[in-house]
């Protein structure tokens, strides 16, 4: 399993956060897609 908790990200040139407190868990053997 891969787990990400409370990830925040912003570009250097931007004042707004692209991600704020993003959490995600991916289980082994499953297929995921991102749109």
C-alpha positions in Angstrom: 0.0 0.0 0.0 1.1 3.5 -0.7 -0.2 6.3 1.6 0.2 10.0 1.3 -1.1 12.2 4.1 -1.6 16.0 4.3 0.4 16.8 1.2 0.5 20.4 0.2 2.1 21.9 -2.9 2.5 25.2 -4.6 4.5 26.5 -7.6 7.2 29.1 -6.7 5.6 31.7 -8.9 2.1 31.1 -7.6 0.5 32.6 -4.4 -2.2 29.9 -4.4 -1.7 26.3 -3.3 -2.3 23.6 -5.9 -2.7 21.0 -3.3 -3.6 21.6 0.4 -3.8 18.8 2.9 -4.3 16.1 0.2 -4.4 12.5 1.4 -4.5 9.3 -0.7 -4.2 5.6 -0.1 -3.5 3.1 -3.0 -3.9 -0.6 -2.4 -1.6 -3.2 -3.9 -3.1 -5.1 -6.9 -5.7 -2.5 -7.8 -5.7 -0.3 -11.0 -6.2 3.5 -10.6 -6.7 6.2 -13.2 -6.2 10.0 -13.0 -8.1 12.4 -15.1 
